[in-house]
Amino acid sequence: MFNNLRNYIEDNNLHINIDIGIVNIINYLDVLSLNEDQIKIKYQKGTIVINGKKLAINKMLDKEILIIGEIKSIEFI
């Protein structure tokens, strides 16, 4: 039981939740670039590129970021 709890608390895997107009990323490392048409986010294995219109960061915590706007595509490079 304690191992399950420890794994939950120490979870460092990338998690992405996508909804209409919202991308929530958990366990990211850094924001590499930001403008209203593209946001680049660094994670353990590479970079996430979010393309769209009127993109903005709505919430930014130590390991979690919430991006809003008109999402056109998400690429992993």
HUZI-V668494 format. One record per pair of residues at least 12 apart in sequence whose C-alpha atoms are under 10 Angstrom apart, sorted by sequence separation. I is the first residue (numbers start at 1). J is the second residue. D is the distance in Angstrom with one decimal. If there is no record, write none. Layout:
i->I j->J d->D
i->I j->J d->D
This chain:
i->14 j->26 d->5.9
i->15 j->27 d->6.8
i->16 j->28 d->9.7
i->29 j->41 d->7.5
i->30 j->42 d->5.1
i->31 j->43 d->9.2
i->38 j->50 d->5.6
i->39 j->51 d->6.7
i->55 j->67 d->6.8
i->56 j->68 d->5.5
i->57 j->69 d->8.9
i->13 j->26 d->8.1
i->14 j->27 d->5.2
i->15 j->28 d->8.7
i->28 j->41 d->7.0
i->29 j->42 d->5.4
i->30 j->43 d->7.1
i->37 j->50 d->8.3
i->38 j->51 d->4.5
i->39 j->52 d->8.8
i->55 j->68 d->5.7
i->56 j->69 d->6.4
i->12 j->26 d->8.6
i->13 j->27 d->6.5
i->14 j->28 d->6.8
i->28 j->42 d->6.2
i->29 j->43 d->5.0
i->30 j->44 d->9.9
i->37 j->51 d->5.8
i->38 j->52 d->6.2
i->54 j->68 d->8.0
i->55 j->69 d->4.4
i->56 j->70 d->9.7
i->11 j->26 d->9.9
i->12 j->27 d->5.9
i->13 j->28 d->9.1
i->14 j->29 d->9.8
i->27 j->42 d->9.8
i->28 j->43 d->4.7
i->29 j->44 d->7.0
i->32 j->47 d->8.6
i->36 j->51 d->8.8
i->37 j->52 d->5.1
i->38 j->53 d->7.8
i->53 j->68 d->9.5
i->54 j->69 d->5.2
i->55 j->70 d->6.7
i->11 j->27 d->8.4
i->12 j->28 d->9.0
i->25 j->41 d->9.1
i->27 j->43 d->7.3
i->28 j->44 d->7.4
i->31 j->47 d->9.5
i->32 j->48 d->9.6
i->33 j->49 d->9.4
i->34 j->50 d->9.7
i->35 j->51 d->9.7
i->36 j->52 d->7.5
i->37 j->53 d->4.9
i->38 j->54 d->9.0
i->39 j->55 d->7.5
i->52 j->68 d->9.7
i->53 j->69 d->6.2
i->54 j->70 d->6.3
i->55 j->71 d->7.6
i->26 j->43 d->9.5
i->27 j->44 d->8.6
i->29 j->46 d->9.9
i->30 j->47 d->9.5
i->31 j->48 d->9.6
i->32 j->49 d->9.6
i->35 j->52 d->9.9
i->36 j->53 d->5.9
i->37 j->54 d->6.4
i->38 j->55 d->7.0
i->39 j->56 d->8.4
i->50 j->67 d->9.1
i->52 j->69 d->7.1
i->53 j->70 d->5.1
i->54 j->71 d->8.8
i->25 j->43 d->9.6
i->29 j->47 d->9.6
i->35 j->53 d->9.3
i->36 j->54 d->4.8
i->37 j->55 d->6.1
i->38 j->56 d->9.3
i->39 j->57 d->9.1
i->51 j->69 d->9.7
i->52 j->70 d->5.3
i->53 j->71 d->6.8
i->28 j->47 d->9.4
i->35 j->54 d->8.5
i->36 j->55 d->4.5
i->37 j->56 d->9.1
i->51 j->70 d->8.6
i->52 j->71 d->4.5
i->53 j->72 d->7.6
i->28 j->48 d->9.4
i->35 j->55 d->7.1
i->36 j->56 d->6.5
i->51 j->71 d->6.2
i->52 j->72 d->4.6
i->34 j->55 d->8.5
i->35 j->56 d->7.7
i->36 j->57 d->9.7
i->50 j->71 d->7.1
i->51 j->72 d->5.5
i->52 j->73 d->6.7
i->34 j->56 d->8.1
i->35 j->57 d->9.9
i->50 j->72 d->7.7
i->51 j->73 d->5.2
i->52 j->74 d->9.0
i->25 j->48 d->9.7
i->34 j->57 d->8.8
i->50 j->73 d->5.9
i->51 j->74 d->6.4
i->41 j->65 d->9.4
i->49 j->73 d->8.1
i->50 j->74 d->4.6
i->51 j->75 d->8.3
i->49 j->74 d->5.7
i->50 j->75 d->6.5
i->48 j->74 d->6.9
i->49 j->75 d->5.0
i->50 j->76 d->9.0
i->23 j->50 d->8.8
i->48 j->75 d->5.6
i->49 j->76 d->6.4
i->39 j->67 d->8.8
i->47 j->75 d->8.1
i->48 j->76 d->4.7
i->49 j->77 d->7.6
i->14 j->43 d->7.4
i->31 j->60 d->10.0
i->47 j->76 d->5.8
i->48 j->77 d->6.4
i->13 j->43 d->9.5
i->14 j->44 d->8.0
i->46 j->76 d->7.1
i->47 j->77 d->5.2
i->13 j->44 d->8.6
i->14 j->45 d->9.3
i->21 j->52 d->9.6
i->45 j->76 d->9.2
i->46 j->77 d->5.8
i->12 j->44 d->9.1
i->30 j->62 d->9.4
i->37 j->69 d->9.3
i->45 j->77 d->8.7
i->22 j->55 d->9.5
i->24 j->57 d->9.9
i->28 j->61 d->9.9
i->29 j->62 d->8.6
i->30 j->63 d->9.0
i->36 j->69 d->8.5
i->37 j->70 d->9.1
i->38 j->71 d->9.4
i->43 j->76 d->9.8
i->21 j->55 d->9.0
i->22 j->56 d->9.9
i->23 j->57 d->9.6
i->24 j->58 d->9.8
i->27 j->61 d->9.9
i->28 j->62 d->8.6
i->29 j->63 d->7.1
i->31 j->65 d->9.3
i->36 j->70 d->9.8
i->37 j->71 d->9.2
i->38 j->72 d->9.8
i->40 j->74 d->9.8
i->42 j->76 d->9.8
i->22 j->57 d->9.9
i->24 j->59 d->9.1
i->25 j->60 d->9.8
i->26 j->61 d->9.3
i->27 j->62 d->8.4
i->28 j->63 d->5.7
i->29 j->64 d->9.2
i->30 j->65 d->9.8
i->37 j->72 d->9.4
i->38 j->73 d->9.6
i->39 j->74 d->9.7
i->40 j->75 d->9.5
i->41 j->76 d->9.6
i->42 j->77 d->9.6
i->22 j->58 d->9.3
i->24 j->60 d->9.9
i->26 j->62 d->9.3
i->27 j->63 d->4.6
i->28 j->64 d->6.6
i->38 j->74 d->9.8
i->40 j->76 d->9.8
i->26 j->63 d->5.7
i->27 j->64 d->6.0
i->28 j->65 d->7.7
i->25 j->63 d->8.2
i->26 j->64 d->4.4
i->27 j->65 d->8.7
i->25 j->64 d->5.7
i->26 j->65 d->6.6
i->24 j->64 d->7.3
i->25 j->65 d->5.3
i->26 j->66 d->8.8
i->24 j->65 d->5.9
i->25 j->66 d->6.5
i->23 j->65 d->8.2
i->24 j->66 d->4.5
i->25 j->67 d->8.3
i->23 j->66 d->5.9
i->24 j->67 d->6.3
i->22 j->66 d->7.0
i->23 j->67 d->5.1
i->24 j->68 d->8.7
i->22 j->67 d->5.7
i->23 j->68 d->6.5
i->21 j->67 d->8.2
i->22 j->68 d->4.6
i->23 j->69 d->8.8
i->21 j->68 d->5.5
i->22 j->69 d->6.7
i->16 j->64 d->9.8
i->20 j->68 d->8.9
i->21 j->69 d->5.0
i->22 j->70 d->8.2
i->23 j->71 d->8.2
i->14 j->63 d->9.7
i->15 j->64 d->9.3
i->16 j->65 d->9.8
i->17 j->66 d->9.4
i->18 j->67 d->9.7
i->19 j->68 d->9.6
i->20 j->69 d->8.8
i->21 j->70 d->5.3
i->22 j->71 d->7.5
i->14 j->64 d->9.9
i->16 j->66 d->9.9
i->20 j->70 d->8.0
i->21 j->71 d->5.8
i->12 j->63 d->9.2
i->20 j->71 d->7.7
i->21 j->72 d->9.3
i->23 j->74 d->9.4
i->19 j->71 d->9.3
i->18 j->71 d->9.5
i->18 j->74 d->9.8
